[in-house]
């Protein structure tokens, strides 16, 4: 699905996106390990939760970039919403389909709304 002339650049970008995704995922989930230690302090638990949810936003954006790096934009622009996964079994959302872009944007908006609700809710 990739063009040969862009393969080295695509591989570098893909490795960068995957690495950044893993780093942000660890940063997002590591503070959750400390929640049992702060169970008596509601404000600190709320801050940890807000931080973890806030860190999922870059994880979602980088996950979209990883997905896009596996597919050729020109080839998938006119394909259906659900396409075969780049590797493994199953289907994936076409990141270049208008509805696929809307689904990814909707997921990010839901996380942002959840984050705002967590911030304004008292501890």
C-alpha positions as CSV (number, residue, x, y, z in Angstrom):
1,X,0.0,0.0,0.0
2,X,3.0,2.3,0.3
3,X,4.9,3.8,-2.6
4,X,8.4,2.6,-2.9
5,X,10.0,6.1,-3.3
6,X,8.7,7.2,0.1
7,X,9.4,4.0,2.0
8,X,12.5,5.1,3.9
9,X,10.8,8.3,5.0
10,X,7.6,6.6,5.9
11,X,9.5,4.0,8.0
12,X,11.3,6.7,9.9
13,X,8.1,8.6,10.5
14,X,6.3,5.4,11.6
15,X,9.1,4.5,14.0
16,X,9.0,8.1,15.4
17,X,5.2,8.0,15.8
18,X,5.2,4.6,17.4
19,X,8.0,5.6,19.8
20,X,6.2,8.8,20.8
21,X,2.9,7.0,21.3
22,X,4.5,4.5,23.6
23,X,6.3,7.2,25.6
24,X,3.1,9.2,26.0
25,X,1.1,6.1,26.9
26,X,3.6,5.3,29.7
27,X,3.5,8.9,30.9
28,X,-0.3,8.7,30.9
29,X,-0.6,5.4,32.7
30,X,2.3,5.5,35.2
31,X,0.6,8.0,37.6
32,X,-2.4,5.6,37.9
33,X,-0.1,3.2,39.7
34,X,0.2,5.7,42.6
35,X,-3.6,6.0,43.1
36,X,-3.8,3.3,45.8
37,X,-1.1,5.2,47.8
38,X,-3.2,8.5,47.7
39,X,-6.6,7.0,48.3
40,X,-7.2,9.3,51.3
41,X,-6.4,12.5,49.3
42,X,-9.2,13.2,46.9
43,X,-7.6,16.3,45.4
44,X,-4.4,14.5,44.5
45,X,-6.3,11.6,43.1
46,X,-8.3,14.0,40.9
47,X,-5.1,15.6,39.7
48,X,-3.7,12.2,38.7
49,X,-6.9,11.4,36.9
50,X,-6.9,14.7,35.1
51,X,-3.2,14.3,34.1
52,X,-3.9,10.8,32.8
53,X,-6.9,11.8,30.7
54,X,-5.0,14.9,29.4
55,X,-2.1,12.6,28.3
56,X,-4.5,10.5,26.3
57,X,-5.1,13.3,23.8
58,X,-1.5,13.2,22.4
59,X,-1.8,9.4,22.4
60,X,-4.9,9.5,20.3
61,X,-3.4,12.0,17.9
62,X,-0.2,10.0,17.6
63,X,-2.2,6.8,17.1
64,X,-3.9,8.4,14.1
65,X,-0.5,9.4,12.7
66,X,0.7,5.8,13.2
67,X,-2.4,4.5,11.3
68,X,-1.9,7.0,8.5
69,X,1.7,6.1,8.2
70,X,0.8,2.5,7.2
71,X,-1.5,3.5,4.4
72,X,-1.1,5.5,1.1
73,X,-3.4,8.5,1.1
74,X,-3.9,8.6,-2.7
75,X,-4.8,4.9,-2.7
76,X,-7.3,5.1,0.2
77,X,-9.0,8.4,-0.5
78,X,-11.8,6.6,-2.5
79,X,-11.9,3.4,-0.5
80,X,-14.7,2.4,2.0
81,X,-14.8,3.4,5.6
82,X,-13.7,0.0,6.9
83,X,-10.5,-1.3,5.4
84,X,-8.3,-4.4,6.1
85,X,-5.8,-3.8,8.9
86,X,-2.2,-3.0,7.9
87,X,-1.1,-6.1,9.7
88,X,-3.0,-8.9,11.5
89,X,-6.6,-9.8,11.1
90,X,-9.6,-7.6,11.1
91,X,-10.7,-4.2,9.9
92,X,-9.6,-0.7,10.6
93,X,-11.2,2.7,10.1
94,X,-9.9,4.4,7.0
95,X,-8.0,7.4,8.2
96,X,-8.4,9.2,4.8
97,X,-12.2,8.6,4.4
98,X,-14.3,11.7,5.4
99,X,-16.3,9.6,7.9
100,X,-13.1,8.1,9.3
101,X,-11.7,11.6,9.9
102,X,-14.9,12.5,11.7
103,X,-14.8,9.4,13.9
104,X,-11.2,10.2,15.0
105,X,-12.1,13.8,15.6
106,X,-15.2,12.7,17.5
107,X,-13.1,10.5,19.8
108,X,-10.7,13.3,20.5
109,X,-13.6,15.7,21.2
110,X,-15.2,13.2,23.6
111,X,-11.9,12.9,25.5
112,X,-11.6,16.7,25.7
113,X,-15.2,17.0,27.0
114,X,-14.4,14.3,29.6
115,X,-11.3,16.2,30.6
116,X,-13.2,19.5,31.0
117,X,-15.9,17.7,33.0
118,X,-13.2,16.3,35.3
119,X,-11.6,19.7,35.8
120,X,-14.8,21.5,36.7
121,X,-16.1,18.7,39.0
122,X,-15.2,19.4,42.6
123,X,-12.9,16.8,44.3
